[in-house]
Amino acid sequence: MNPTATVAKAIREELKRLYPNVKFSITSKISAGSDRINIKYDSDIPESEIKKITNKYLDGYFDGMEETYKYKKNNQEIYRVQYILIQRHIPDSISKNIN
């Protein structure tokens, strides 16, 4: 299994353990010079909560001012990816209850 798929699997397992009633679609993609994980889900769970879980799997961040990717120091022995994209959809049944 490639490192990007390994990260996707780890995220899937962690989210399933924390949110057993939420269906997540988690895919990985490798392209020239970068790799990413796409996460899609239907729930009222804020993206910020999902990011708290997934941030440890990020290699760094893109600095738009310098137009470069800045790598974080890797103190953990886990695979990481350059980008994690999160898409949340709030079903109508839930959105009616959100103020």
Jmol script that loads the backbone (N, CA, C; Angstrom):
load data "model"
ATOM      1  N   MET A   1       0.849  -1.177   0.000  1.00  0.00           N
ATOM      2  CA  MET A   1       0.000   0.000   0.000  1.00  0.00           C
ATOM      3  C   MET A   1       0.895   1.239   0.000  1.00  0.00           C
ATOM      4  N   ASN A   2       0.579   2.209  -0.847  1.00  0.00           N
ATOM      5  CA  ASN A   2       1.397   3.418  -0.904  1.00  0.00           C
ATOM      6  C   ASN A   2       1.113   4.307   0.313  1.00  0.00           C
ATOM      7  N   PRO A   3       2.029   5.225   0.642  1.00  0.00           N
ATOM      8  CA  PRO A   3       1.859   6.060   1.840  1.00  0.00           C
ATOM      9  C   PRO A   3       0.570   6.886   1.845  1.00  0.00           C
ATOM     10  N   THR A   4       0.143   7.397   0.696  1.00  0.00           N
ATOM     11  CA  THR A   4      -1.079   8.198   0.639  1.00  0.00           C
ATOM     12  C   THR A   4      -2.295   7.346   0.980  1.00  0.00           C
ATOM     13  N   ALA A   5      -2.354   6.149   0.452  1.00  0.00           N
ATOM     14  CA  ALA A   5      -3.450   5.228   0.777  1.00  0.00           C
ATOM     15  C   ALA A   5      -3.400   4.830   2.252  1.00  0.00           C
ATOM     16  N   THR A   6      -2.209   4.702   2.804  1.00  0.00           N
ATOM     17  CA  THR A   6      -2.053   4.384   4.222  1.00  0.00           C
ATOM     18  C   THR A   6      -2.632   5.499   5.094  1.00  0.00           C
ATOM     19  N   VAL A   7      -2.387   6.753   4.706  1.00  0.00           N
ATOM     20  CA  VAL A   7      -2.949   7.899   5.434  1.00  0.00           C
ATOM     21  C   VAL A   7      -4.473   7.885   5.328  1.00  0.00           C
ATOM     22  N   ALA A   8      -4.997   7.645   4.138  1.00  0.00           N
ATOM     23  CA  ALA A   8      -6.453   7.593   3.951  1.00  0.00           C
ATOM     24  C   ALA A   8      -7.068   6.524   4.847  1.00  0.00           C
ATOM     25  N   LYS A   9      -6.430   5.376   4.919  1.00  0.00           N
ATOM     26  CA  LYS A   9      -6.934   4.277   5.754  1.00  0.00           C
ATOM     27  C   LYS A   9      -6.912   4.669   7.233  1.00  0.00           C
ATOM     28  N   ALA A  10      -5.837   5.297   7.676  1.00  0.00           N
ATOM     29  CA  ALA A  10      -5.723   5.718   9.080  1.00  0.00           C
ATOM     30  C   ALA A  10      -6.800   6.745   9.434  1.00  0.00           C
ATOM     31  N   ILE A  11      -7.027   7.710   8.542  1.00  0.00           N
ATOM     32  CA  ILE A  11      -8.060   8.722   8.772  1.00  0.00           C
ATOM     33  C   ILE A  11      -9.432   8.054   8.817  1.00  0.00           C
ATOM     34  N   ARG A  12      -9.695   7.162   7.872  1.00  0.00           N
ATOM     35  CA  ARG A  12     -10.979   6.454   7.823  1.00  0.00           C
ATOM     36  C   ARG A  12     -11.243   5.718   9.140  1.00  0.00           C
ATOM     37  N   GLU A  13     -10.244   4.994   9.630  1.00  0.00           N
ATOM     38  CA  GLU A  13     -10.393   4.241  10.876  1.00  0.00           C
ATOM     39  C   GLU A  13     -10.638   5.155  12.072  1.00  0.00           C
ATOM     40  N   GLU A  14      -9.919   6.266  12.121  1.00  0.00           N
ATOM     41  CA  GLU A  14     -10.078   7.197  13.249  1.00  0.00           C
ATOM     42  C   GLU A  14     -11.449   7.868  13.226  1.00  0.00           C
ATOM     43  N   LEU A  15     -11.882   8.311  12.044  1.00  0.00           N
ATOM     44  CA  LEU A  15     -13.202   8.948  11.949  1.00  0.00           C
ATOM     45  C   LEU A  15     -14.320   7.956  12.240  1.00  0.00           C
ATOM     46  N   LYS A  16     -14.179   6.734  11.776  1.00  0.00           N
ATOM     47  CA  LYS A  16     -15.200   5.704  12.025  1.00  0.00           C
ATOM     48  C   LYS A  16     -15.318   5.411  13.521  1.00  0.00           C
ATOM     49  N   ARG A  17     -14.178   5.396  14.204  1.00  0.00           N
ATOM     50  CA  ARG A  17     -14.176   5.138  15.648  1.00  0.00           C
ATOM     51  C   ARG A  17     -14.836   6.298  16.404  1.00  0.00           C
ATOM     52  N   LEU A  18     -14.541   7.536  16.006  1.00  0.00           N
ATOM     53  CA  LEU A  18     -15.071   8.707  16.702  1.00  0.00           C
ATOM     54  C   LEU A  18     -16.513   9.041  16.321  1.00  0.00           C
ATOM     55  N   TYR A  19     -16.881   8.770  15.074  1.00  0.00           N
ATOM     56  CA  TYR A  19     -18.219   9.099  14.571  1.00  0.00           C
ATOM     57  C   TYR A  19     -18.820   7.874  13.876  1.00  0.00           C
ATOM     58  N   PRO A  20     -19.198   6.853  14.646  1.00  0.00           N
ATOM     59  CA  PRO A  20     -19.661   5.599  14.035  1.00  0.00           C
ATOM     60  C   PRO A  20     -20.948   5.721  13.221  1.00  0.00           C
ATOM     61  N   ASN A  21     -21.747   6.753  13.465  1.00  0.00           N
ATOM     62  CA  ASN A  21     -23.021   6.898  12.752  1.00  0.00           C
ATOM     63  C   ASN A  21     -22.938   7.801  11.525  1.00  0.00           C
ATOM     64  N   VAL A  22     -21.755   8.278  11.215  1.00  0.00           N
ATOM     65  CA  VAL A  22     -21.575   9.176  10.064  1.00  0.00           C
ATOM     66  C   VAL A  22     -20.860   8.417   8.948  1.00  0.00           C
ATOM     67  N   LYS A  23     -21.376   8.544   7.736  1.00  0.00           N
ATOM     68  CA  LYS A  23     -20.735   7.901   6.582  1.00  0.00           C
ATOM     69  C   LYS A  23     -19.758   8.892   5.950  1.00  0.00           C
ATOM     70  N   PHE A  24     -18.503   8.494   5.902  1.00  0.00           N
ATOM     71  CA  PHE A  24     -17.455   9.306   5.296  1.00  0.00           C
ATOM     72  C   PHE A  24     -17.008   8.653   3.996  1.00  0.00           C
ATOM     73  N   SER A  25     -16.790   9.478   2.978  1.00  0.00           N
ATOM     74  CA  SER A  25     -16.159   9.021   1.748  1.00  0.00           C
ATOM     75  C   SER A  25     -14.740   9.579   1.771  1.00  0.00           C
ATOM     76  N   ILE A  26     -13.760   8.688   1.816  1.00  0.00           N
ATOM     77  CA  ILE A  26     -12.370   9.113   1.918  1.00  0.00           C
ATOM     78  C   ILE A  26     -11.584   8.481   0.778  1.00  0.00           C
ATOM     79  N   THR A  27     -11.023   9.338  -0.066  1.00  0.00           N
ATOM     80  CA  THR A  27     -10.256   8.856  -1.210  1.00  0.00           C
ATOM     81  C   THR A  27      -8.875   9.507  -1.203  1.00  0.00           C
ATOM     82  N   SER A  28      -7.938   8.859  -1.862  1.00  0.00           N
ATOM     83  CA  SER A  28      -6.587   9.409  -1.964  1.00  0.00           C
ATOM     84  C   SER A  28      -6.230   9.584  -3.431  1.00  0.00           C
ATOM     85  N   LYS A  29      -5.381  10.568  -3.681  1.00  0.00           N
ATOM     86  CA  LYS A  29      -4.951  10.837  -5.055  1.00  0.00           C
ATOM     87  C   LYS A  29      -3.489  11.271  -5.037  1.00  0.00           C
ATOM     88  N   ILE A  30      -2.751  10.707  -5.967  1.00  0.00           N
ATOM     89  CA  ILE A  30      -1.355  11.097  -6.154  1.00  0.00           C
ATOM     90  C   ILE A  30      -1.240  11.683  -7.550  1.00  0.00           C
ATOM     91  N   SER A  31      -0.689  12.884  -7.644  1.00  0.00           N
ATOM     92  CA  SER A  31      -0.453  13.487  -8.952  1.00  0.00           C
ATOM     93  C   SER A  31       0.983  14.005  -8.977  1.00  0.00           C
ATOM     94  N   ALA A  32       1.386  14.529 -10.100  1.00  0.00           N
ATOM     95  CA  ALA A  32       2.768  14.982 -10.270  1.00  0.00           C
ATOM     96  C   ALA A  32       3.152  15.983  -9.180  1.00  0.00           C
ATOM     97  N   GLY A  33       4.010  15.555  -8.291  1.00  0.00           N
ATOM     98  CA  GLY A  33       4.545  16.459  -7.287  1.00  0.00           C
ATOM     99  C   GLY A  33       3.714  16.657  -6.038  1.00  0.00           C
ATOM    100  N   SER A  34       2.537  16.039  -5.922  1.00  0.00           N
ATOM    101  CA  SER A  34       1.751  16.220  -4.712  1.00  0.00           C
ATOM    102  C   SER A  34       0.838  15.018  -4.473  1.00  0.00           C
ATOM    103  N   ASP A  35       0.334  14.967  -3.264  1.00  0.00           N
ATOM    104  CA  ASP A  35      -0.634  13.936  -2.922  1.00  0.00           C
ATOM    105  C   ASP A  35      -1.702  14.568  -2.037  1.00  0.00           C
ATOM    106  N   ARG A  36      -2.891  13.970  -2.061  1.00  0.00           N
ATOM    107  CA  ARG A  36      -3.962  14.550  -1.260  1.00  0.00           C
ATOM    108  C   ARG A  36      -4.973  13.489  -0.863  1.00  0.00           C
ATOM    109  N   ILE A  37      -5.724  13.833   0.172  1.00  0.00           N
ATOM    110  CA  ILE A  37      -6.831  13.028   0.662  1.00  0.00           C
ATOM    111  C   ILE A  37      -8.081  13.879   0.518  1.00  0.00           C
ATOM    112  N   ASN A  38      -9.141  13.300  -0.027  1.00  0.00           N
ATOM    113  CA  ASN A  38     -10.442  13.969  -0.124  1.00  0.00           C
ATOM    114  C   ASN A  38     -11.386  13.311   0.869  1.00  0.00           C
ATOM    115  N   ILE A  39     -12.019  14.122   1.697  1.00  0.00           N
ATOM    116  CA  ILE A  39     -12.979  13.624   2.676  1.00  0.00           C
ATOM    117  C   ILE A  39     -14.314  14.304   2.415  1.00  0.00           C
ATOM    118  N   LYS A  40     -15.365  13.495   2.221  1.00  0.00           N
ATOM    119  CA  LYS A  40     -16.721  14.007   2.046  1.00  0.00           C
ATOM    120  C   LYS A  40     -17.614  13.336   3.079  1.00  0.00           C
ATOM    121  N   TYR A  41     -18.533  14.127   3.642  1.00  0.00           N
ATOM    122  CA  TYR A  41     -19.450  13.547   4.619  1.00  0.00           C
ATOM    123  C   TYR A  41     -20.724  14.375   4.728  1.00  0.00           C
ATOM    124  N   ASP A  42     -21.798  13.719   5.179  1.00  0.00           N
ATOM    125  CA  ASP A  42     -23.091  14.356   5.404  1.00  0.00           C
ATOM    126  C   ASP A  42     -23.349  14.373   6.903  1.00  0.00           C
ATOM    127  N   SER A  43     -23.238  15.539   7.514  1.00  0.00           N
ATOM    128  CA  SER A  43     -23.426  15.626   8.959  1.00  0.00           C
ATOM    129  C   SER A  43     -23.384  17.078   9.395  1.00  0.00           C
ATOM    130  N   ASP A  44     -23.815  17.306  10.632  1.00  0.00           N
ATOM    131  CA  ASP A  44     -23.711  18.646  11.204  1.00  0.00           C
ATOM    132  C   ASP A  44     -22.393  18.830  11.966  1.00  0.00           C
ATOM    133  N   ILE A  45     -21.518  17.830  11.927  1.00  0.00           N
ATOM    134  CA  ILE A  45     -20.207  17.951  12.568  1.00  0.00           C
ATOM    135  C   ILE A  45     -19.413  19.032  11.827  1.00  0.00           C
ATOM    136  N   PRO A  46     -18.962  20.061  12.540  1.00  0.00           N
ATOM    137  CA  PRO A  46     -18.217  21.132  11.870  1.00  0.00           C
ATOM    138  C   PRO A  46     -16.909  20.626  11.255  1.00  0.00           C
ATOM    139  N   GLU A  47     -16.532  21.235  10.137  1.00  0.00           N
ATOM    140  CA  GLU A  47     -15.251  20.891   9.499  1.00  0.00           C
ATOM    141  C   GLU A  47     -14.089  21.076  10.464  1.00  0.00           C
ATOM    142  N   SER A  48     -14.216  22.059  11.340  1.00  0.00           N
ATOM    143  CA  SER A  48     -13.123  22.322  12.289  1.00  0.00           C
ATOM    144  C   SER A  48     -12.854  21.108  13.180  1.00  0.00           C
ATOM    145  N   GLU A  49     -13.884  20.340  13.515  1.00  0.00           N
ATOM    146  CA  GLU A  49     -13.693  19.127  14.324  1.00  0.00           C
ATOM    147  C   GLU A  49     -12.961  18.051  13.530  1.00  0.00           C
ATOM    148  N   ILE A  50     -13.279  17.947  12.248  1.00  0.00           N
ATOM    149  CA  ILE A  50     -12.611  16.973  11.390  1.00  0.00           C
ATOM    150  C   ILE A  50     -11.149  17.379  11.191  1.00  0.00           C
ATOM    151  N   LYS A  51     -10.905  18.678  11.039  1.00  0.00           N
ATOM    152  CA  LYS A  51      -9.534  19.172  10.863  1.00  0.00           C
ATOM    153  C   LYS A  51      -8.670  18.908  12.090  1.00  0.00           C
ATOM    154  N   LYS A  52      -9.269  18.960  13.285  1.00  0.00           N
ATOM    155  CA  LYS A  52      -8.508  18.656  14.500  1.00  0.00           C
ATOM    156  C   LYS A  52      -7.944  17.238  14.442  1.00  0.00           C
ATOM    157  N   ILE A  53      -8.686  16.348  13.820  1.00  0.00           N
ATOM    158  CA  ILE A  53      -8.269  14.954  13.705  1.00  0.00           C
ATOM    159  C   ILE A  53      -7.257  14.777  12.582  1.00  0.00           C
ATOM    160  N   THR A  54      -7.486  15.451  11.456  1.00  0.00           N
ATOM    161  CA  THR A  54      -6.677  15.213  10.260  1.00  0.00           C
ATOM    162  C   THR A  54      -5.393  16.050  10.186  1.00  0.00           C
ATOM    163  N   ASN A  55      -5.289  17.124  10.948  1.00  0.00           N
ATOM    164  CA  ASN A  55      -4.112  18.011  10.835  1.00  0.00           C
ATOM    165  C   ASN A  55      -2.790  17.297  11.073  1.00  0.00           C
ATOM    166  N   LYS A  56      -2.787  16.279  11.922  1.00  0.00           N
ATOM    167  CA  LYS A  56      -1.526  15.563  12.187  1.00  0.00           C
ATOM    168  C   LYS A  56      -1.031  14.809  10.959  1.00  0.00           C
ATOM    169  N   TYR A  57      -1.908  14.616   9.971  1.00  0.00           N
ATOM    170  CA  TYR A  57      -1.537  13.901   8.747  1.00  0.00           C
ATOM    171  C   TYR A  57      -1.086  14.854   7.633  1.00  0.00           C
ATOM    172  N   LEU A  58      -1.024  16.156   7.928  1.00  0.00           N
ATOM    173  CA  LEU A  58      -0.586  17.134   6.927  1.00  0.00           C
ATOM    174  C   LEU A  58       0.921  17.341   6.989  1.00  0.00           C
ATOM    175  N   ASP A  59       1.550  17.345   5.825  1.00  0.00           N
ATOM    176  CA  ASP A  59       2.986  17.577   5.703  1.00  0.00           C
ATOM    177  C   ASP A  59       3.364  19.027   5.955  1.00  0.00           C
ATOM    178  N   GLY A  60       2.451  19.944   5.687  1.00  0.00           N
ATOM    179  CA  GLY A  60       2.733  21.362   5.807  1.00  0.00           C
ATOM    180  C   GLY A  60       1.566  22.169   5.288  1.00  0.00           C
ATOM    181  N   TYR A  61       1.875  23.297   4.651  1.00  0.00           N
ATOM    182  CA  TYR A  61       0.832  24.173   4.123  1.00  0.00           C
ATOM    183  C   TYR A  61       1.386  24.971   2.954  1.00  0.00           C
ATOM    184  N   PHE A  62       0.481  25.465   2.116  1.00  0.00           N
ATOM    185  CA  PHE A  62       0.883  26.295   0.979  1.00  0.00           C
ATOM    186  C   PHE A  62       0.909  27.744   1.429  1.00  0.00           C
ATOM    187  N   ASP A  63       2.037  28.414   1.233  1.00  0.00           N
ATOM    188  CA  ASP A  63       2.195  29.835   1.554  1.00  0.00           C
ATOM    189  C   ASP A  63       1.954  30.633   0.277  1.00  0.00           C
ATOM    190  N   GLY A  64       0.780  31.243   0.189  1.00  0.00           N
ATOM    191  CA  GLY A  64       0.398  31.985  -1.008  1.00  0.00           C
ATOM    192  C   GLY A  64       1.229  33.235  -1.250  1.00  0.00           C
ATOM    193  N   MET A  65       1.751  33.834  -0.185  1.00  0.00           N
ATOM    194  CA  MET A  65       2.573  35.035  -0.347  1.00  0.00           C
ATOM    195  C   MET A  65       3.895  34.708  -1.038  1.00  0.00           C
ATOM    196  N   GLU A  66       4.467  33.571  -0.700  1.00  0.00           N
ATOM    197  CA  GLU A  66       5.741  33.171  -1.295  1.00  0.00           C
ATOM    198  C   GLU A  66       5.555  32.154  -2.414  1.00  0.00           C
ATOM    199  N   GLU A  67       4.321  31.701  -2.590  1.00  0.00           N
ATOM    200  CA  GLU A  67       3.982  30.693  -3.597  1.00  0.00           C
ATOM    201  C   GLU A  67       4.864  29.454  -3.479  1.00  0.00           C
ATOM    202  N   THR A  68       5.002  28.986  -2.225  1.00  0.00           N
ATOM    203  CA  THR A  68       5.768  27.771  -1.957  1.00  0.00           C
ATOM    204  C   THR A  68       5.018  26.929  -0.932  1.00  0.00           C
ATOM    205  N   TYR A  69       5.351  25.660  -0.908  1.00  0.00           N
ATOM    206  CA  TYR A  69       4.798  24.755   0.090  1.00  0.00           C
ATOM    207  C   TYR A  69       5.775  24.691   1.249  1.00  0.00           C
ATOM    208  N   LYS A  70       5.313  24.980   2.459  1.00  0.00           N
ATOM    209  CA  LYS A  70       6.151  24.981   3.657  1.00  0.00           C
ATOM    210  C   LYS A  70       5.929  23.668   4.413  1.00  0.00           C
ATOM    211  N   TYR A  71       6.978  22.909   4.584  1.00  0.00           N
ATOM    212  CA  TYR A  71       6.891  21.629   5.280  1.00  0.00           C
ATOM    213  C   TYR A  71       7.021  21.811   6.789  1.00  0.00           C
ATOM    214  N   LYS A  72       6.209  21.044   7.537  1.00  0.00           N
ATOM    215  CA  LYS A  72       6.297  21.029   8.990  1.00  0.00           C
ATOM    216  C   LYS A  72       7.324  19.972   9.394  1.00  0.00           C
ATOM    217  N   LYS A  73       7.912  20.157  10.557  1.00  0.00           N
ATOM    218  CA  LYS A  73       8.830  19.164  11.095  1.00  0.00           C
ATOM    219  C   LYS A  73       8.013  17.924  11.466  1.00  0.00           C
ATOM    220  N   ASN A  74       8.491  16.752  11.103  1.00  0.00           N
ATOM    221  CA  ASN A  74       7.776  15.508  11.377  1.00  0.00           C
ATOM    222  C   ASN A  74       8.363  14.851  12.621  1.00  0.00           C
ATOM    223  N   ASN A  75       7.708  15.097  13.772  1.00  0.00           N
ATOM    224  CA  ASN A  75       8.151  14.497  15.033  1.00  0.00           C
ATOM    225  C   ASN A  75       7.461  13.165  15.296  1.00  0.00           C
ATOM    226  N   GLN A  76       6.477  12.837  14.468  1.00  0.00           N
ATOM    227  CA  GLN A  76       5.731  11.596  14.649  1.00  0.00           C
ATOM    228  C   GLN A  76       6.147  10.620  13.561  1.00  0.00           C
ATOM    229  N   GLU A  77       6.071   9.369  13.880  1.00  0.00           N
ATOM    230  CA  GLU A  77       6.431   8.354  12.900  1.00  0.00           C
ATOM    231  C   GLU A  77       5.183   7.880  12.165  1.00  0.00           C
ATOM    232  N   ILE A  78       4.538   8.818  11.472  1.00  0.00           N
ATOM    233  CA  ILE A  78       3.364   8.486  10.668  1.00  0.00           C
ATOM    234  C   ILE A  78       3.558   9.062   9.277  1.00  0.00           C
ATOM    235  N   TYR A  79       2.910   8.440   8.304  1.00  0.00           N
ATOM    236  CA  TYR A  79       2.918   9.009   6.955  1.00  0.00           C
ATOM    237  C   TYR A  79       2.065  10.270   6.958  1.00  0.00           C
ATOM    238  N   ARG A  80       2.421  11.208   6.078  1.00  0.00           N
ATOM    239  CA  ARG A  80       1.654  12.449   5.946  1.00  0.00           C
ATOM    240  C   ARG A  80       1.500  12.789   4.468  1.00  0.00           C
ATOM    241  N   VAL A  81       0.516  13.634   4.175  1.00  0.00           N
ATOM    242  CA  VAL A  81       0.254  14.066   2.805  1.00  0.00           C
ATOM    243  C   VAL A  81       0.298  15.588   2.735  1.00  0.00           C
ATOM    244  N   GLN A  82       0.377  16.107   1.502  1.00  0.00           N
ATOM    245  CA  GLN A  82       0.463  17.559   1.346  1.00  0.00           C
ATOM    246  C   GLN A  82      -0.877  18.257   1.555  1.00  0.00           C
ATOM    247  N   TYR A  83      -1.951  17.645   1.102  1.00  0.00           N
ATOM    248  CA  TYR A  83      -3.254  18.315   1.169  1.00  0.00           C
ATOM    249  C   TYR A  83      -4.336  17.366   1.667  1.00  0.00           C
ATOM    250  N   ILE A  84      -5.226  17.889   2.491  1.00  0.00           N
ATOM    251  CA  ILE A  84      -6.431  17.171   2.899  1.00  0.00           C
ATOM    252  C   ILE A  84      -7.596  18.117   2.636  1.00  0.00           C
ATOM    253  N   LEU A  85      -8.456  17.726   1.716  1.00  0.00           N
ATOM    254  CA  LEU A  85      -9.609  18.545   1.351  1.00  0.00           C
ATOM    255  C   LEU A  85     -10.858  17.952   1.999  1.00  0.00           C
ATOM    256  N   ILE A  86     -11.616  18.794   2.684  1.00  0.00           N
ATOM    257  CA  ILE A  86     -12.802  18.332   3.404  1.00  0.00           C
ATOM    258  C   ILE A  86     -14.030  19.010   2.820  1.00  0.00           C
ATOM    259  N   GLN A  87     -15.031  18.197   2.487  1.00  0.00           N
ATOM    260  CA  GLN A  87     -16.301  18.701   1.953  1.00  0.00           C
ATOM    261  C   GLN A  87     -17.423  18.192   2.825  1.00  0.00           C
ATOM    262  N   ARG A  88     -18.127  19.113   3.453  1.00  0.00           N
ATOM    263  CA  ARG A  88     -19.256  18.730   4.300  1.00  0.00           C
ATOM    264  C   ARG A  88     -20.547  19.112   3.612  1.00  0.00           C
ATOM    265  N   HIS A  89     -21.499  18.212   3.639  1.00  0.00           N
ATOM    266  CA  HIS A  89     -22.845  18.490   3.146  1.00  0.00           C
ATOM    267  C   HIS A  89     -23.785  18.335   4.324  1.00  0.00           C
ATOM    268  N   ILE A  90     -24.607  19.347   4.557  1.00  0.00           N
ATOM    269  CA  ILE A  90     -25.571  19.274   5.643  1.00  0.00           C
ATOM    270  C   ILE A  90     -26.923  18.902   5.048  1.00  0.00           C
ATOM    271  N   PRO A  91     -27.447  17.716   5.356  1.00  0.00           N
ATOM    272  CA  PRO A  91     -28.744  17.306   4.829  1.00  0.00           C
ATOM    273  C   PRO A  91     -29.852  18.258   5.279  1.00  0.00           C
ATOM    274  N   ASP A  92     -30.891  18.391   4.466  1.00  0.00           N
ATOM    275  CA  ASP A  92     -32.009  19.289   4.785  1.00  0.00           C
ATOM    276  C   ASP A  92     -32.606  18.992   6.150  1.00  0.00           C
ATOM    277  N   SER A  93     -32.681  17.718   6.505  1.00  0.00           N
ATOM    278  CA  SER A  93     -33.274  17.346   7.792  1.00  0.00           C
ATOM    279  C   SER A  93     -32.491  17.930   8.973  1.00  0.00           C
ATOM    280  N   ILE A  94     -31.201  18.147   8.777  1.00  0.00           N
ATOM    281  CA  ILE A  94     -30.373  18.723   9.835  1.00  0.00           C
ATOM    282  C   ILE A  94     -30.309  20.239   9.717  1.00  0.00           C
ATOM    283  N   SER A  95     -30.213  20.760   8.496  1.00  0.00           N
ATOM    284  CA  SER A  95     -30.033  22.205   8.307  1.00  0.00           C
ATOM    285  C   SER A  95     -31.218  23.024   8.826  1.00  0.00           C
ATOM    286  N   LYS A  96     -32.404  22.432   8.863  1.00  0.00           N
ATOM    287  CA  LYS A  96     -33.586  23.139   9.396  1.00  0.00           C
ATOM    288  C   LYS A  96     -33.444  23.417  10.883  1.00  0.00           C
ATOM    289  N   ASN A  97     -32.638  22.603  11.577  1.00  0.00           N
ATOM    290  CA  ASN A  97     -32.469  22.741  13.013  1.00  0.00           C
ATOM    291  C   ASN A  97     -31.285  23.618  13.392  1.00  0.00           C
ATOM    292  N   ILE A  98     -30.482  24.039  12.427  1.00  0.00           N
ATOM    293  CA  ILE A  98     -29.311  24.878  12.706  1.00  0.00           C
ATOM    294  C   ILE A  98     -29.699  26.331  12.556  1.00  0.00           C
ATOM    295  N   ASN A  99     -29.385  27.112  13.568  1.00  0.00           N
ATOM    296  CA  ASN A  99     -29.704  28.559  13.523  1.00  0.00           C
ATOM    297  C   ASN A  99     -28.492  29.359  13.137  1.00  0.00           C
TER     298      ASN A  99
END
end "model"
wireframe off; spacefill off
backbone 0.3
color backbone group
